[in-house]
């Protein structure tokens, strides 16, 4: 015999509790204008019948879905896990659900994912990391919901954003190497078309050298793609130079770990022969040996502050600041030694 599933509706709950459907709706939506005894009676009816409110129907009625779309550039990159945790914790606090979408660091897919999330009637959108192009801005502007850039910013600063000062973070990292006596400092950079992790960190590297009176030699700069393997490849190049660097500054921890392993594979020592410094402070930074000296981004805070900013925009709260720059911090470990 075929089993028939009966859907319990708000009408059934109202009849069971002996109240109007409007009263049930107010109880389900936590409206304070309901008497405690009535609220108790409705909840008891919901429990007996096993009623589950229909989120889609509630969204149509209130014109809100209590969902936020999050575009993540690379779900395999551990740095975004901590950002996502910060987003989720604040979303739960304000009773929002998260739809997480991976874009594989591909512009076309990012635009497609943005449009898909908007079609799902999300109440707000968080765009995490990556390059923000004019096409991205146009996609955001066609949206009727608020958008916050998380861990990145557009070049014109027209979009609300939460990030660190990437140029200053790189400057401080290279300054530490200079203060440790290093003068031949190589850099494994991200793509320069990336204004934050790529170009801004490269600019910080250059400015630190220039301010110390050290000539910038482009032979000591290699572009990577933020991944472990590109750190290995860049370091292989540096080790073959007529004068190898005494220190390597990497735009990301993952590339820095690749650099450490390549140096060790060549039977050289970190930091005795070559010091290694980077930015991010992912979990692996303290697990690799020697432990990696790095500039910590407050990844959890970036996610949490981004989500809080978005809740304010979704609720149309008055704000004086929509471009938030959070502080970074140098974490000294054992991969940097005096020269």
C-alpha positions as a Markdown table, in Angstrom:
| # | Residue | x | y | z |
|---|---|---|---|---|
| 1 | Unk | 0.0 | 0.0 | 0.0 |
| 2 | Unk | 1.4 | 3.4 | -1.0 |
| 3 | Unk | 2.2 | 5.7 | 1.9 |
| 4 | Unk | 0.7 | 9.2 | 1.7 |
| 5 | Unk | 2.4 | 12.1 | 3.4 |
| 6 | Unk | 0.0 | 14.8 | 4.7 |
| 7 | Unk | 1.4 | 18.3 | 4.8 |
| 8 | Unk | 0.5 | 20.2 | 7.9 |
| 9 | Unk | -0.4 | 23.8 | 7.1 |
| 10 | Unk | -0.7 | 27.0 | 9.1 |
| 11 | Unk | -4.5 | 26.6 | 8.8 |
| 12 | Unk | -4.3 | 23.2 | 10.6 |
| 13 | Unk | -2.2 | 24.8 | 13.4 |
| 14 | Unk | -4.7 | 27.7 | 13.8 |
| 15 | Unk | -7.7 | 25.3 | 14.0 |
| 16 | Unk | -5.9 | 23.0 | 16.5 |
| 17 | Unk | -4.9 | 26.0 | 18.7 |
| 18 | Unk | -8.3 | 27.7 | 18.4 |
| 19 | Unk | -6.7 | 31.0 | 17.1 |
| 20 | Unk | -6.5 | 32.8 | 13.8 |
| 21 | Unk | -3.9 | 32.1 | 11.1 |
| 22 | Unk | -2.6 | 35.7 | 11.7 |
| 23 | Unk | -1.9 | 34.8 | 15.3 |
| 24 | Unk | 0.0 | 31.6 | 14.3 |
| 25 | Unk | 2.0 | 33.7 | 11.8 |
| 26 | Unk | 2.9 | 36.2 | 14.5 |
| 27 | Unk | 4.1 | 33.5 | 16.9 |
| 28 | Unk | 6.2 | 31.8 | 14.2 |
| 29 | Unk | 7.8 | 35.1 | 13.3 |
| 30 | Unk | 8.5 | 36.0 | 17.0 |
| 31 | Unk | 6.2 | 39.0 | 17.0 |
| 32 | Unk | 6.1 | 40.3 | 20.6 |
| 33 | Unk | 2.5 | 41.3 | 20.3 |
| 34 | Unk | 1.1 | 37.9 | 21.4 |
| 35 | Unk | 0.0 | 37.0 | 24.9 |
| 36 | Unk | 2.2 | 34.4 | 26.6 |
| 37 | Unk | -0.7 | 32.0 | 27.1 |
| 38 | Unk | -1.7 | 32.3 | 23.4 |
| 39 | Unk | 1.9 | 31.8 | 22.4 |
| 40 | Unk | 2.1 | 28.6 | 24.6 |
| 41 | Unk | -1.1 | 27.3 | 23.1 |
| 42 | Unk | 0.2 | 27.8 | 19.5 |
| 43 | Unk | 3.6 | 26.1 | 20.2 |
| 44 | Unk | 1.8 | 23.1 | 21.8 |
| 45 | Unk | -0.3 | 22.8 | 18.6 |
| 46 | Unk | 2.8 | 23.0 | 16.4 |
| 47 | Unk | 4.5 | 20.3 | 18.5 |
| 48 | Unk | 1.4 | 18.0 | 18.4 |
| 49 | Unk | 1.0 | 18.4 | 14.6 |
| 50 | Unk | 4.7 | 18.4 | 13.7 |
| 51 | Unk | 4.2 | 21.7 | 11.8 |
| 52 | Unk | 7.3 | 23.1 | 10.0 |
| 53 | Unk | 7.0 | 26.7 | 8.6 |
| 54 | Unk | 7.5 | 27.0 | 4.9 |
| 55 | Unk | 10.5 | 29.4 | 4.5 |
| 56 | Unk | 9.6 | 30.1 | 0.9 |
| 57 | Unk | 6.0 | 31.1 | 1.8 |
| 58 | Unk | 7.2 | 33.2 | 4.7 |
| 59 | Unk | 9.7 | 34.9 | 2.4 |
| 60 | Unk | 6.9 | 35.8 | -0.1 |
| 61 | Unk | 4.8 | 37.2 | 2.7 |
| 62 | Unk | 7.5 | 39.3 | 4.4 |
| 63 | Unk | 9.6 | 39.9 | 1.2 |
| 64 | Unk | 12.6 | 38.5 | 3.1 |
| 65 | Unk | 14.2 | 35.0 | 2.9 |
| 66 | Unk | 16.5 | 35.4 | 5.9 |
| 67 | Unk | 19.3 | 34.0 | 3.7 |
| 68 | Unk | 22.6 | 35.6 | 2.8 |
| 69 | Unk | 24.7 | 34.5 | -0.3 |
| 70 | Unk | 28.4 | 34.1 | 0.2 |
| 71 | Unk | 30.8 | 33.9 | -2.8 |
| 72 | Unk | 34.0 | 32.1 | -1.9 |
| 73 | Unk | 36.9 | 32.2 | -4.4 |
| 74 | Unk | 38.5 | 28.9 | -3.6 |
| 75 | Unk | 36.9 | 26.5 | -1.2 |
| 76 | Unk | 40.1 | 24.4 | -1.0 |
| 77 | Unk | 42.1 | 27.3 | 0.4 |
| 78 | Unk | 42.2 | 27.0 | 4.2 |
| 79 | Unk | 42.3 | 30.8 | 4.8 |
| 80 | Unk | 38.7 | 31.1 | 3.7 |
| 81 | Unk | 37.5 | 28.6 | 6.3 |
| 82 | Unk | 38.2 | 30.9 | 9.2 |
| 83 | Unk | 36.5 | 33.8 | 7.3 |
| 84 | Unk | 33.4 | 31.6 | 6.7 |
| 85 | Unk | 33.3 | 30.7 | 10.4 |
| 86 | Unk | 33.2 | 34.4 | 11.4 |
| 87 | Unk | 30.4 | 35.0 | 8.9 |
| 88 | Unk | 28.4 | 32.0 | 10.1 |
| 89 | Unk | 28.7 | 32.9 | 13.8 |
| 90 | Unk | 27.3 | 36.4 | 13.3 |
| 91 | Unk | 24.7 | 35.1 | 10.8 |
| 92 | Unk | 23.4 | 32.7 | 13.4 |
| 93 | Unk | 23.3 | 35.5 | 16.0 |
| 94 | Unk | 21.0 | 37.5 | 13.8 |
| 95 | Unk | 19.0 | 34.5 | 12.6 |
| 96 | Unk | 20.2 | 34.4 | 9.0 |
| 97 | Unk | 21.0 | 31.3 | 6.9 |
| 98 | Unk | 24.1 | 31.1 | 4.7 |
| 99 | Unk | 24.3 | 29.9 | 1.1 |
| 100 | Unk | 28.0 | 29.3 | 0.3 |
| 101 | Unk | 29.0 | 29.1 | -3.3 |
| 102 | Unk | 32.5 | 28.3 | -4.6 |
| 103 | Unk | 33.7 | 30.3 | -7.7 |
| 104 | Unk | 37.1 | 28.6 | -8.3 |
| 105 | Unk | 38.8 | 32.1 | -8.7 |
| 106 | Unk | 37.2 | 32.4 | -12.2 |
| 107 | Unk | 35.6 | 35.7 | -13.1 |
| 108 | Unk | 33.0 | 34.2 | -15.4 |
| 109 | Unk | 31.9 | 31.8 | -12.7 |
| 110 | Unk | 31.9 | 34.5 | -10.0 |
| 111 | Unk | 29.5 | 36.6 | -12.1 |
| 112 | Unk | 27.3 | 33.6 | -12.7 |
| 113 | Unk | 27.3 | 32.6 | -9.0 |
| 114 | Unk | 26.4 | 36.2 | -8.0 |
| 115 | Unk | 23.5 | 36.2 | -10.4 |
| 116 | Unk | 22.3 | 32.8 | -9.3 |
| 117 | Unk | 22.3 | 33.8 | -5.6 |
| 118 | Unk | 20.4 | 37.0 | -6.5 |
| 119 | Unk | 17.8 | 34.9 | -8.4 |
| 120 | Unk | 17.4 | 32.9 | -5.2 |
| 121 | Unk | 16.1 | 36.1 | -3.5 |
| 122 | Unk | 18.9 | 36.3 | -0.9 |
| 123 | Unk | 18.5 | 39.3 | 1.4 |
| 124 | Unk | 22.2 | 40.2 | 1.1 |
| 125 | Unk | 25.4 | 39.2 | -0.5 |
| 126 | Unk | 29.0 | 38.8 | 0.7 |
| 127 | Unk | 31.8 | 38.6 | -1.9 |
| 128 | Unk | 34.9 | 37.1 | -0.5 |
| 129 | Unk | 38.4 | 37.7 | -1.9 |
| 130 | Unk | 39.6 | 38.0 | -5.4 |
| 131 | Unk | 39.7 | 40.8 | -8.0 |
| 132 | Unk | 36.7 | 43.1 | -8.1 |
| 133 | Unk | 36.3 | 44.2 | -11.8 |
| 134 | Unk | 33.9 | 46.6 | -13.4 |
| 135 | Unk | 31.8 | 43.6 | -14.4 |
| 136 | Unk | 31.5 | 42.6 | -10.7 |
| 137 | Unk | 30.5 | 46.2 | -9.8 |
| 138 | Unk | 27.8 | 46.2 | -12.6 |
| 139 | Unk | 26.4 | 42.9 | -11.3 |
| 140 | Unk | 26.3 | 44.2 | -7.7 |
| 141 | Unk | 24.6 | 47.4 | -8.9 |
| 142 | Unk | 21.8 | 45.5 | -10.6 |
| 143 | Unk | 21.0 | 44.0 | -7.3 |
| 144 | Unk | 18.2 | 45.3 | -5.1 |
| 145 | Unk | 20.0 | 43.9 | -2.0 |
| 146 | Unk | 23.1 | 45.1 | -0.1 |
| 147 | Unk | 26.5 | 43.7 | -1.0 |
| 148 | Unk | 29.6 | 43.8 | 1.1 |
| 149 | Unk | 33.2 | 42.9 | -0.1 |
| 150 | Unk | 34.8 | 40.6 | 2.4 |
| 151 | Unk | 38.6 | 40.4 | 2.5 |
| 152 | Unk | 39.0 | 42.5 | -0.6 |
| 153 | Unk | 37.9 | 46.0 | -1.9 |
| 154 | Unk | 37.3 | 47.6 | -5.3 |
| 155 | Unk | 39.9 | 50.1 | -6.5 |
| 156 | Unk | 37.5 | 53.1 | -6.4 |
| 157 | Unk | 36.1 | 52.2 | -2.9 |
| 158 | Unk | 32.5 | 52.5 | -4.0 |
| 159 | Unk | 31.4 | 49.2 | -2.4 |
| 160 | Unk | 31.1 | 48.6 | 1.3 |
| 161 | Unk | 34.1 | 46.4 | 2.3 |
| 162 | Unk | 36.0 | 44.9 | 5.2 |
| 163 | Unk | 39.7 | 44.2 | 4.8 |
| 164 | Unk | 43.2 | 44.9 | 6.0 |
| 165 | Unk | 45.8 | 47.3 | 4.6 |
| 166 | Unk | 47.6 | 44.8 | 2.4 |
| 167 | Unk | 50.3 | 47.3 | 1.3 |
| 168 | Unk | 51.2 | 48.2 | 5.0 |
| 169 | Unk | 51.1 | 44.5 | 6.0 |
| 170 | Unk | 53.7 | 43.7 | 3.3 |
| 171 | Unk | 55.8 | 46.8 | 4.2 |
| 172 | Unk | 55.9 | 45.7 | 7.8 |
| 173 | Unk | 56.9 | 42.1 | 6.8 |
| 174 | Unk | 59.8 | 43.3 | 4.6 |
| 175 | Unk | 60.8 | 45.9 | 7.3 |
| 176 | Unk | 61.3 | 43.0 | 9.7 |
| 177 | Unk | 63.6 | 41.3 | 7.3 |
| 178 | Unk | 65.6 | 44.5 | 6.8 |
| 179 | Unk | 65.8 | 45.1 | 10.5 |
| 180 | Unk | 67.2 | 41.5 | 10.8 |
| 181 | Unk | 70.1 | 42.6 | 8.5 |
| 182 | Unk | 68.9 | 41.3 | 5.2 |
| 183 | Unk | 69.6 | 43.3 | 2.0 |
| 184 | Unk | 69.0 | 40.7 | -0.7 |
| 185 | Unk | 65.3 | 40.1 | -0.3 |
| 186 | Unk | 63.3 | 38.2 | -2.9 |
| 187 | Unk | 59.5 | 38.2 | -3.3 |
| 188 | Unk | 57.1 | 35.6 | -4.4 |
| 189 | Unk | 54.2 | 37.8 | -5.4 |
| 190 | Unk | 50.6 | 37.1 | -6.3 |
| 191 | Unk | 49.2 | 38.2 | -9.7 |
| 192 | Unk | 49.7 | 41.9 | -10.1 |
| 193 | Unk | 46.2 | 42.3 | -11.5 |
| 194 | Unk | 44.9 | 41.4 | -8.1 |
| 195 | Unk | 44.8 | 44.8 | -6.4 |
| 196 | Unk | 45.0 | 43.4 | -2.8 |
| 197 | Unk | 46.9 | 40.2 | -2.4 |
| 198 | Unk | 48.9 | 40.8 | -5.6 |
| 199 | Unk | 49.6 | 44.5 | -6.4 |
| 200 | Unk | 49.2 | 46.1 | -3.0 |
| 201 | Unk | 51.6 | 43.5 | -1.3 |
| 202 | Unk | 54.1 | 44.0 | -4.1 |
| 203 | Unk | 53.9 | 47.8 | -3.6 |
| 204 | Unk | 54.6 | 47.3 | 0.1 |
| 205 | Unk | 57.6 | 45.2 | -0.7 |
| 206 | Unk | 59.0 | 47.8 | -3.0 |
| 207 | Unk | 58.4 | 50.7 | -0.6 |
| 208 | Unk | 60.1 | 49.0 | 2.3 |
| 209 | Unk | 63.2 | 48.4 | 0.1 |
| 210 | Unk | 63.2 | 51.9 | -1.3 |
| 211 | Unk | 62.8 | 53.5 | 2.2 |
| 212 | Unk | 65.8 | 51.5 | 3.4 |
| 213 | Unk | 67.9 | 52.6 | 0.4 |
| 214 | Unk | 67.9 | 49.1 | -1.2 |
| 215 | Unk | 67.6 | 49.0 | -4.9 |
| 216 | Unk | 64.6 | 47.0 | -6.2 |
| 217 | Unk | 65.9 | 44.3 | -8.5 |
| 218 | Unk | 63.1 | 42.7 | -10.6 |
| 219 | Unk | 65.3 | 39.5 | -10.9 |
| 220 | Unk | 64.3 | 38.9 | -7.3 |
| 221 | Unk | 60.6 | 39.0 | -7.9 |
| 222 | Unk | 58.5 | 36.1 | -9.2 |
| 223 | Unk | 54.8 | 35.9 | -9.7 |
| 224 | Unk | 52.9 | 33.0 | -8.2 |
| 225 | Unk | 49.3 | 31.9 | -8.0 |
| 226 | Unk | 49.1 | 31.8 | -4.2 |
| 227 | Unk | 49.5 | 28.0 | -4.2 |
| 228 | Unk | 52.1 | 25.8 | -2.6 |
| 229 | Unk | 53.5 | 24.6 | -6.0 |
| 230 | Unk | 54.2 | 28.2 | -7.2 |
| 231 | Unk | 56.2 | 28.8 | -4.1 |
| 232 | Unk | 58.4 | 25.8 | -5.0 |
| 233 | Unk | 58.8 | 27.0 | -8.6 |
| 234 | Unk | 59.7 | 30.6 | -7.6 |
| 235 | Unk | 62.2 | 29.4 | -5.0 |
| 236 | Unk | 63.8 | 27.1 | -7.5 |
| 237 | Unk | 64.4 | 30.1 | -9.7 |
| 238 | Unk | 65.9 | 32.2 | -6.8 |
| 239 | Unk | 68.3 | 29.4 | -5.8 |
| 240 | Unk | 69.7 | 29.3 | -9.4 |
| 241 | Unk | 70.5 | 33.1 | -9.5 |
| 242 | Unk | 74.3 | 34.0 | -9.4 |
| 243 | Unk | 73.7 | 35.7 | -6.0 |
| 244 | Unk | 70.9 | 33.9 | -4.2 |
| 245 | Unk | 68.7 | 35.9 | -1.8 |
| 246 | Unk | 69.3 | 35.7 | 1.9 |
| 247 | Unk | 65.6 | 36.1 | 2.6 |
| 248 | Unk | 62.3 | 35.4 | 0.7 |
| 249 | Unk | 59.1 | 37.4 | 1.4 |
| 250 | Unk | 56.0 | 35.5 | 0.1 |
| 251 | Unk | 52.6 | 37.1 | -0.5 |
| 252 | Unk | 50.9 | 34.1 | 1.1 |
| 253 | Unk | 51.7 | 31.5 | 3.7 |
| 254 | Unk | 51.0 | 28.6 | 1.3 |
| 255 | Unk | 53.6 | 29.8 | -1.2 |
| 256 | Unk | 56.0 | 30.4 | 1.7 |
| 257 | Unk | 55.6 | 26.8 | 2.8 |
| 258 | Unk | 56.5 | 25.7 | -0.7 |
| 259 | Unk | 59.6 | 27.9 | -0.5 |
| 260 | Unk | 60.7 | 26.4 | 2.8 |
| 261 | Unk | 60.3 | 22.9 | 1.4 |
| 262 | Unk | 62.2 | 23.7 | -1.7 |
| 263 | Unk | 65.1 | 25.2 | 0.3 |
| 264 | Unk | 65.2 | 22.1 | 2.5 |
| 265 | Unk | 65.1 | 19.8 | -0.6 |
| 266 | Unk | 68.3 | 21.5 | -1.7 |
| 267 | Unk | 69.9 | 20.7 | 1.6 |
| 268 | Unk | 69.9 | 24.3 | 2.7 |
| 269 | Unk | 68.6 | 25.5 | 6.1 |
| 270 | Unk | 65.7 | 27.9 | 7.0 |
| 271 | Unk | 66.6 | 30.3 | 8.5 |
| 272 | Unk | 70.3 | 29.7 | 8.7 |
| 273 | Unk | 70.9 | 30.0 | 4.9 |
| 274 | Unk | 67.7 | 31.7 | 3.9 |
| 275 | Unk | 65.0 | 33.4 | 6.0 |
| 276 | Unk | 61.3 | 33.1 | 4.9 |
| 277 | Unk | 58.5 | 35.6 | 5.8 |
| 278 | Unk | 54.9 | 35.8 | 4.6 |
| 279 | Unk | 51.4 | 37.1 | 5.2 |
| 280 | Unk | 48.2 | 35.4 | 6.3 |
| 281 | Unk | 48.9 | 33.1 | 9.4 |
| 282 | Unk | 46.9 | 30.1 | 8.2 |
| 283 | Unk | 46.9 | 27.1 | 10.6 |
| 284 | Unk | 49.7 | 25.4 | 8.6 |
| 285 | Unk | 52.1 | 28.3 | 9.5 |
| 286 | Unk | 52.6 | 27.0 | 13.0 |
| 287 | Unk | 52.7 | 23.3 | 11.9 |
| 288 | Unk | 55.5 | 23.6 | 9.3 |
| 289 | Unk | 59.1 | 23.3 | 10.6 |
| 290 | Unk | 60.6 | 25.7 | 11.1 |
| 291 | Unk | 57.4 | 27.5 | 12.2 |
| 292 | Unk | 56.6 | 30.3 | 9.8 |
| 293 | Unk | 57.0 | 34.0 | 10.8 |
| 294 | Unk | 54.1 | 35.8 | 9.2 |
| 295 | Unk | 51.8 | 38.8 | 9.3 |
| 296 | Unk | 48.4 | 37.6 | 10.6 |
| 297 | Unk | 45.2 | 38.7 | 9.0 |
| 298 | Unk | 42.3 | 38.7 | 11.5 |
| 299 | Unk | 40.4 | 36.2 | 9.2 |
| 300 | Unk | 37.6 | 35.4 | 11.7 |
| 301 | Unk | 37.1 | 39.1 | 12.4 |
| 302 | Unk | 37.0 | 39.9 | 8.7 |
| 303 | Unk | 34.2 | 37.4 | 8.3 |
| 304 | Unk | 32.4 | 38.5 | 11.4 |
| 305 | Unk | 32.6 | 42.3 | 10.8 |
| 306 | Unk | 31.6 | 41.8 | 7.2 |
| 307 | Unk | 28.4 | 39.9 | 8.2 |
| 308 | Unk | 27.6 | 42.5 | 10.9 |
| 309 | Unk | 28.1 | 45.3 | 8.4 |
| 310 | Unk | 25.7 | 43.5 | 6.0 |
| 311 | Unk | 23.1 | 43.1 | 8.7 |
| 312 | Unk | 23.2 | 46.8 | 9.3 |
| 313 | Unk | 22.8 | 47.5 | 5.5 |
| 314 | Unk | 19.9 | 44.9 | 5.2 |
| 315 | Unk | 18.1 | 46.6 | 8.1 |
| 316 | Unk | 18.8 | 50.1 | 6.7 |
| 317 | Unk | 20.6 | 51.3 | 9.8 |
| 318 | Unk | 22.5 | 54.6 | 9.7 |
| 319 | Unk | 26.3 | 54.1 | 9.4 |
| 320 | Unk | 29.2 | 56.6 | 9.2 |
| 321 | Unk | 31.7 | 54.0 | 7.9 |
| 322 | Unk | 31.2 | 51.4 | 5.2 |
| 323 | Unk | 34.9 | 50.8 | 4.3 |
| 324 | Unk | 36.4 | 49.0 | 7.3 |
| 325 | Unk | 40.2 | 48.4 | 7.6 |
| 326 | Unk | 41.1 | 46.0 | 10.4 |
| 327 | Unk | 44.6 | 45.8 | 12.0 |
| 328 | Unk | 47.2 | 43.2 | 11.2 |
| 329 | Unk | 49.8 | 41.7 | 13.5 |
| 330 | Unk | 53.3 | 40.3 | 13.0 |
| 331 | Unk | 53.6 | 36.8 | 14.4 |
| 332 | Unk | 57.3 | 36.1 | 15.1 |
| 333 | Unk | 58.3 | 32.4 | 14.9 |
| 334 | Unk | 61.5 | 30.6 | 13.8 |
| 335 | Unk | 61.7 | 31.0 | 10.0 |
| 336 | Unk | 63.5 | 34.4 | 10.2 |
| 337 | Unk | 67.0 | 34.9 | 11.7 |
| 338 | Unk | 69.4 | 37.8 | 11.8 |
| 339 | Unk | 71.8 | 38.0 | 8.8 |
